[in-house]
Amino acid sequence: MSPLADVFERIELPERMKAARLYGIRDIHLDTVPIPQPGPGEVLLKMAAVGVCGSDVHYYLDGGIGDAMVTDPIVMGHEPSGRVVEVGDGVKQVSRGQLVAIEPAMPCGTCELCLTGHPNLCPHVRFLGTPPIDGVFSEYAVMPAENCLPLPDGMTPIEGALLEPLGVAIHTVDLSHLRVGQSVVVLGAGPIGLLIAAVARAAGAGQIIMTEPIPERSAFALDYVADVVLHPYEQDVVKEVMKITRGRGVDIAFEAAGAPETPQQGAEMLRPGGTLVLCGIPQGEDKLVLTASTARRKGLTIKMVRRMKFVYARGIRMVQRKQLDLQSLATHTFSLTQTPQAFEIVSTYQDGVIRAMIVMASNESSQGALL
């Protein structure tokens, strides 16, 4: 038995825990609730780090995404890492004390889409932080053991949590069928846009142009991965992209901003026969605006991103081999009690925030720090 497993074996867990629950628009309460118990095939996790995702912020600002509405208090959060503190009957994949990344999607496994290799499209999926399923802005959570991926030595809880948005970025680039040397534009330099650009670079993109209105994010993007960053309110970004590409247009456009105008901008920036990949969630009204003639005359391929599938192992290898940097994206950290402040900073783009993280313990190097 490992030293950490021995520590977790000996410590008696409390009966109740703190959880940050969303009651309505801009209304988060820190509640005390019972600690869940793992059943067969499940594990109890002490949360280590959880990212505040843009989709969490949509629920916070709008009360829902599309037809997924917050009608009862719900715990948000679906970008987690944690330590295993208890295991249910039959669990052999993980053991007490292990630091794990946590896949937030729980597809049914038996429908046509699951059986044909598309669990991200499962119509029966249960997904952390999507009504009515609670997420993990809480001290503890129960998950199926198969959703818990042990992290290698040296990988931090924050990196483990950020494997979820990295997975979305990997899936997004996979959909584009990017070829070595191709030119890319990424509209939006938030965390997902930055990770898409970083994955595209690792996959062999020859030129990466980004658009972003927030100065701090533009500067971060230039340091992180971008060759050029354009300001969409101070420049005609379509004209600038055409100028940079000498009138040809880019091979692939990734829309990661969710702004009303960015899908059309992406279409206009593409060369004939190019690929437009739509990843951003529209802000406000649940609509996508594209001029049909632009896409039709260019013969564009248009793809929509729905979460991810089968990418965690690839993401872990990328981080281990330093093909990209996850840790630096976590520009702000907060305790669980500071979750409302974290949401306010992220939703208002304050202080140059890229990704805010809820970190459950300040001293992860201590064996008892997460208890």
Residue pairs with C-beta under 8 A, 6 or more apart in sequence:
1 9
2 95
2 97
3 97
3 367
4 83
4 96
4 97
4 98
4 367
5 95
5 96
5 97
5 98
6 97
7 97
7 367
7 368
7 371
8 83
8 84
8 85
8 86
8 96
8 97
8 371
9 96
11 85
11 368
11 371
13 35
13 44
13 85
13 86
13 140
13 371
14 35
15 34
15 35
16 32
16 33
16 34
16 35
17 32
17 33
17 34
17 35
17 138
17 139
17 140
18 30
18 31
18 32
18 33
18 138
18 139
18 336
18 337
19 30
19 31
19 32
19 33
19 75
19 134
19 137
19 138
19 139
20 28
20 29
20 30
20 31
20 75
20 76
20 77
20 137
20 138
20 336
20 339
20 340
20 358
21 28
21 29
21 30
21 31
21 73
21 74
21 75
22 28
22 59
22 60
22 70
22 73
22 74
22 75
22 76
23 29
23 73
24 63
24 70
25 60
25 61
25 62
25 63
26 60
26 61
26 343
26 344
28 60
28 339
28 340
28 343
29 73
30 336
30 337
30 339
31 73
33 138
35 44
35 139
35 140
36 44
36 140
36 141
36 142
37 44
37 86
37 142
38 44
38 86
38 87
38 88
38 91
38 142
39 88
39 89
39 142
40 88
40 89
40 90
41 88
41 89
41 90
41 91
41 144
41 145
41 146
42 87
42 88
42 91
42 142
42 143
42 144
42 145
43 84
43 86
43 87
43 88
43 91
43 94
43 142
43 143
43 144
43 145
43 148
44 84
44 85
44 86
44 87
44 140
44 141
44 142
45 80
45 82
45 83
45 84
45 85
45 100
45 102
45 140
45 141
45 142
45 143
45 148
46 82
46 83
46 85
46 139
46 140
46 360
46 370
46 371
47 80
47 81
47 82
47 136
47 138
47 139
47 140
47 141
47 360
48 80
48 81
48 82
48 83
48 99
48 157
48 160
48 161
48 359
48 360
48 361
48 364
48 370
49 80
49 81
49 156
49 157
49 158
49 160
49 161
49 357
49 358
49 359
49 360
50 77
50 79
50 80
50 81
50 135
50 136
50 137
50 161
50 357
50 358
50 360
51 77
51 79
51 80
51 161
51 162
51 164
51 165
51 191
51 330
51 355
51 356
51 357
51 358
52 77
52 79
52 342
52 343
52 346
52 355
52 356
52 357
52 358
53 78
53 79
53 164
53 165
54 190
54 191
54 192
54 258
54 281
54 346
55 65
55 78
55 129
55 281
56 76
56 77
56 78
56 129
56 135
56 343
57 343
57 346
57 347
58 64
58 65
58 281
58 283
59 65
59 70
59 74
59 76
59 129
60 76
60 343
60 347
61 347
62 284
63 69
63 70
64 70
64 131
65 281
65 286
66 286
68 130
68 131
69 131
70 131
71 131
71 132
72 131
72 132
74 129
74 131
74 132
74 133
74 134
74 135
75 129
75 134
75 135
75 136
75 137
75 138
76 129
76 135
76 137
77 128
77 129
77 135
77 136
77 137
77 138
77 358
78 104
78 127
78 128
78 129
78 130
78 135
78 136
78 164
79 104
79 161
79 162
79 164
79 165
80 101
80 102
80 104
80 128
80 136
80 141
80 161
80 164
81 99
81 100
81 101
81 102
81 151
81 157
81 158
81 159
81 160
81 161
81 163
82 99
82 100
82 102
82 136
82 141
82 157
82 370
83 97
83 98
83 99
83 100
83 370
84 94
84 95
84 96
84 97
84 98
84 100
84 148
85 96
85 140
85 371
86 96
87 94
87 95
87 96
87 145
88 145
91 145
92 145
93 145
93 146
93 148
93 150
94 100
94 145
94 148
94 150
98 148
98 150
98 151
99 150
99 151
99 155
99 157
99 160
100 148
100 149
100 150
100 151
100 160
101 148
101 149
101 151
101 160
101 161
101 163
101 164
101 312
101 316
102 128
102 136
102 143
102 147
102 148
102 149
102 164
103 147
103 148
103 149
103 164
103 312
104 127
104 128
104 129
104 135
104 136
104 147
104 164
105 119
105 120
105 122
105 125
105 126
105 127
105 128
105 147
105 307
106 125
106 126
106 127
106 144
106 147
107 114
107 119
107 120
107 122
107 124
107 125
108 114
108 122
108 124
108 125
109 119
111 122
111 123
111 124
113 119
113 121
113 122
113 123
114 122
117 309
118 309
119 125
119 309
120 171
120 306
120 307
120 308
120 309
121 306
126 133
127 133
127 307
128 134
128 135
128 136
129 135
129 136
134 141
137 336
137 339
137 358
138 336
139 336
139 360
149 163
149 312
149 313
149 316
151 159
151 160
151 316
152 316
152 320
155 316
155 319
155 320
156 327
156 364
157 359
157 364
158 326
158 327
158 330
158 333
158 357
158 359
159 319
159 326
159 327
161 357
162 326
162 327
162 329
162 330
162 355
163 312
163 315
163 316
163 319
163 326
165 191
165 192
165 195
165 355
166 195
166 199
166 311
166 315
166 318
166 319
166 324
166 326
167 308
167 311
167 312
167 315
168 192
168 195
168 279
168 305
168 307
168 308
169 192
169 195
169 196
169 198
169 199
170 199
170 308
170 311
170 314
170 315
170 318
171 305
171 307
171 308
171 309
171 311
172 192
172 196
172 199
172 254
172 256
172 277
172 279
172 305
173 196
173 199
173 200
173 203
173 254
174 311
175 277
175 303
175 305
176 200
176 252
176 254
176 275
176 277
176 303
177 275
178 184
178 200
178 203
178 204
178 205
178 251
178 252
179 204
179 251
180 203
180 204
180 206
181 204
181 205
181 206
182 204
182 205
182 206
182 250
182 251
182 252
183 205
183 206
183 207
183 209
183 245
183 250
183 251
183 252
184 197
184 200
184 205
184 207
184 208
184 209
184 250
184 251
184 252
184 253
184 254
185 208
185 209
185 210
185 211
185 241
185 250
185 252
185 253
185 254
185 266
185 269
186 193
186 196
186 197
186 200
186 208
186 209
186 210
186 211
186 226
186 253
186 254
186 256
187 193
187 210
187 211
187 232
187 253
187 254
187 255
187 256
187 257
187 259
187 262
187 265
187 266
187 280
188 210
188 211
188 212
188 255
188 256
188 257
188 258
188 259
188 262
188 280
189 197
189 210
189 211
189 212
189 214
189 217
189 218
189 220
189 221
189 226
189 229
190 217
190 256
190 257
190 354
191 329
191 354
191 355
192 256
192 279
192 280
193 210
193 212
193 221
193 254
193 256
193 257
194 220
194 221
194 224
194 225
194 329
194 354
195 324
195 329
196 254
196 256
196 279
197 208
197 210
197 221
197 224
197 225
197 226
197 254
198 224
198 225
198 324
198 325
199 318
199 324
200 208
200 252
200 254
201 208
201 225
201 324
202 318
202 323
202 324
205 252
207 227
207 244
207 250
208 225
208 226
208 227
208 228
209 226
209 227
209 228
209 229
209 230
209 241
209 244
209 250
210 218
210 221
210 226
210 228
210 229
210 230
211 229
211 230
211 231
211 232
211 237
211 257
211 262
211 265
212 218
212 221
212 229
212 230
212 231
212 232
213 231
213 232
213 233
214 349
214 352
216 352
217 352
217 354
218 229
218 231
220 352
220 354
221 229
222 229
224 325
224 328
225 324
228 244
230 237
230 240
230 241
231 237
232 261
232 262
232 265
237 265
237 269
238 265
238 268
238 269
241 249
241 250
241 269
242 248
242 249
242 269
245 271
248 271
249 269
249 270
249 271
249 272
249 274
250 269
250 270
250 271
250 274
251 270
251 271
251 274
251 275
252 270
252 274
252 275
252 276
252 277
253 266
253 267
253 269
253 270
253 274
253 275
253 276
253 277
254 266
254 277
254 279
255 262
255 263
255 266
255 276
255 277
255 278
255 279
255 280
256 279
256 280
257 280
258 280
258 281
258 282
258 283
259 280
259 283
260 282
260 283
260 284
260 287
260 289
261 289
262 280
263 276
263 278
263 288
263 289
263 290
264 289
264 290
264 291
264 294
266 276
266 278
267 276
267 290
267 291
267 294
267 295
267 298
267 300
268 294
270 276
270 298
270 300
271 298
272 297
272 298
272 299
273 298
273 299
273 300
273 301
274 298
274 300
274 301
275 300
275 301
275 302
275 303
276 295
276 300
276 301
276 302
276 303
277 302
277 303
277 305
278 288
278 302
278 303
278 304
278 305
279 305
282 288
290 302
294 300
295 302
318 324
319 326
329 354
329 355
330 354
330 355
330 356
330 357
331 352
331 353
331 354
331 355
331 356
332 342
332 345
332 351
332 353
332 355
332 356
332 357
333 356
333 357
333 358
333 359
334 341
334 342
334 356
334 357
334 358
334 359
335 358
335 359
335 360
336 358
336 360
338 358
339 358
342 356
342 358
344 350
345 351
345 353
345 356
346 353
346 356
360 370
361 369
361 370
362 369
363 369
364 370
